[in-house]
């Protein structure tokens, strides 16, 4: 399992390294127990030249019907649970949202691409309150910095403080923004590094989440 985990994390990192719209996270090197994000559920969300990379092909896909080629059955991966404090002061767990789709984002105030896509989360929060939960976990900024950022920008979706990187270290947050979709049963269905502008990311996440 650890070997498979490391392989999948490396797939994510290699994809992200080819893009520019991302930042190195202070949690780099601490994501030892990160979830096994399946390669066909991950993509890099953006680059400076605006060309979105296509999602990686499913591991079980075969380009031909030649004998001797085997298919690999994908094993669902449960998103590691964690507890964080929101800027509102409320304490929540990821598992509190079981039964709902969760857009889980890891970000920082100093990360340009992270900040650039934030309005997309606010728009999703306002337009689809019953269809998806937005949970944006800050990686390493102080509580005062995160609260000030949220207030200055008028963000009212769930923004969490993770100054000690306790939650962030459970995921492969060596590069941010990292966005993960957790399905209603608590399993990871999608993951990506990087971001474009807010309008593009809004449409991208709408498509990934199956929102009309």
N, C-alpha and C positions, 0 to 999 in steps of 0.2 A: 504494500500500500504506500509506504514511504517513497519507494522508487517511482511509482506511478505519479504520486503527488509532485515529486520534484520535476519529473518530465513535463507535466502539464503546466506547472508554474513557469518553467523555462520557456515553453511555447508562448505563453503570454508575454514574457519579458522580451523575447526575440521579436515578436510582433510590434511591441511598443517601441523598441529601440530603433525601428526603421522610421518612426514618425517623430514629429517635432512638437506637437501640441500637448505636451505633458511635462511634469516636473518630478524630480527625484524627491522621495518622501523621507522625512526624518526617521521613519520606521524601517528604512532599508536594512535588511539583514536580520530583522527581528521576527519575520513572518514564518517561523519554523513550523507552526502547526496550521498553516493556511489550508483552505479547502482545495480539493482536487477539482479545479475548474476544467470541464471537458473541452477539448480543443475545438470541437465543432460548435460550441456555444459561446465562443469568445471572438472578439474583433477589436481592432483599434479604431476608435471613433473618429479620429481626425488627424489632419496634417496641415502644415502651413500653406500648402499649395491648394488645399480645398478638395483633394481627391480622396474620397472615402475608400478604404480597403474593403474588399468583399469578405464576408464571413468565411472562415476556414471550412473546407468540406468535412462532412461527417466522417468520423473514424471508420464507421462501418460501410461507407459507400465504396463501390467498386466501379472502375471505369470500363470493365469488360466482364464477360461471363466466363472467363477462362477457368478451367479446373485448377484446383490447388490454391485459389485465393480464398481466404477466410474472412468472415465479417466479425467485427468486435462489438459485442453488445455493450452499450453504454450503461453504466451504473449510476443511478441518481445520486447526487451529492447533497447532503443536508447542509444548509448554511449554519456555521458555528453561531451559537447563541451568545449574547453579551448583554450587559446592562450599562446604560449611559444616562447622563443627566442632560436634559434639553436646556436651551437658553431660558426657557420659561421657568426652570427650576424643577420640573417634573422628571421623575426617574422612570425610564421605560426599558423593557427588554425587547429584543428582536422577536422573540417568541410571543410577545403580547399581540402581535399582528397576524398570528396564524389564522388562516381563513381569508386573508386578503393578499393581493399582490403587493410587494414592497419594492420600490426603487431605492436601493441602498447605495449611497454615494460617499466616497472618501475624498476629502478635499482639504485645502488650507487657504488662509487669507492671502498668503504670499505667492500662491500659484496662479499665474495669469489665466491659463486655460480653465482652471477650476472656477474662478470668479466669472469668466466670460459666459459660461453656460448656466450659471445660477438662475437667471430670469426664466429659463425653460422649466425649472423645477417649480417656481412660483406659479407659472401659468398652468402647469399640469395639476398642481394642488388646487388651484381655484376652479379649473374647468372640469376636473374629474375627481371630486372629493370622495365619491363612493366607489371608485374603480381602482384606485392605487394609493398606497401610502408612500409618502416621500420621507426618507430618513437620511439626512446628510450629516455624516460623522466627521467632524473636524479633526485633523491629524496634528496635534501638538501645540496649537496656539493656546494662549491662556484664556481662561473663562471670560475675562474682561474684554479681550480682543475679539472673541467670537461674538459676544453679546453686542458690542459696539458695531461690528460689521453687519450683523443682522438688523439692528435698529436703523443704521444709516441707510440701508438699502430697502427697508420696508419688507423684509422677508418674514412670512408668517408660517411657512411650512416647518416641519420638525428639523431643527438644527441641533446637533448634539455636540457636547464638549468631551474631548478625549485627550486631555493634556498629557497624561501619562502613557498614551498610546496602548492602553490595555485592550480596547476593542480592535483598533487598527492592526495590531500585531497578529490577530487571528486570521487575517486575510493577506493576500500578496500585494501589499501596499508599498512595494519598492518604487513604484511610479504612480503619480496621481495626476488628474482625477482617475479613480477607479470606480466604475459604476457596475453594480450587480443587480440583476432582477431575481428576486426570491418569490417563488410561486406560492399558491395558497396553502400548500402542504409543507412549506418550509424548505423546499429544495431549490438549488441554484439552477436557473434556466438560461441565464445569459450573463456575460461579463465583458467589459471593454475598458481599455485605457484611452486617455486623451479626450479631446473635445474640439468641436467647431464653435461657431457663434450660437447664441441662444435660439434663434429661429430655426436653424438647421437641426440642432439637437432636440428641440421640441418635436419636430416632425419625426425624427429618428426614433425617439423614445415612444412616441405614439404608435409607430409601426411595430416596434418590438413588443409593446405591451398589448397590442391588439385593440387599441382604443379607436373609436369612430368619431 
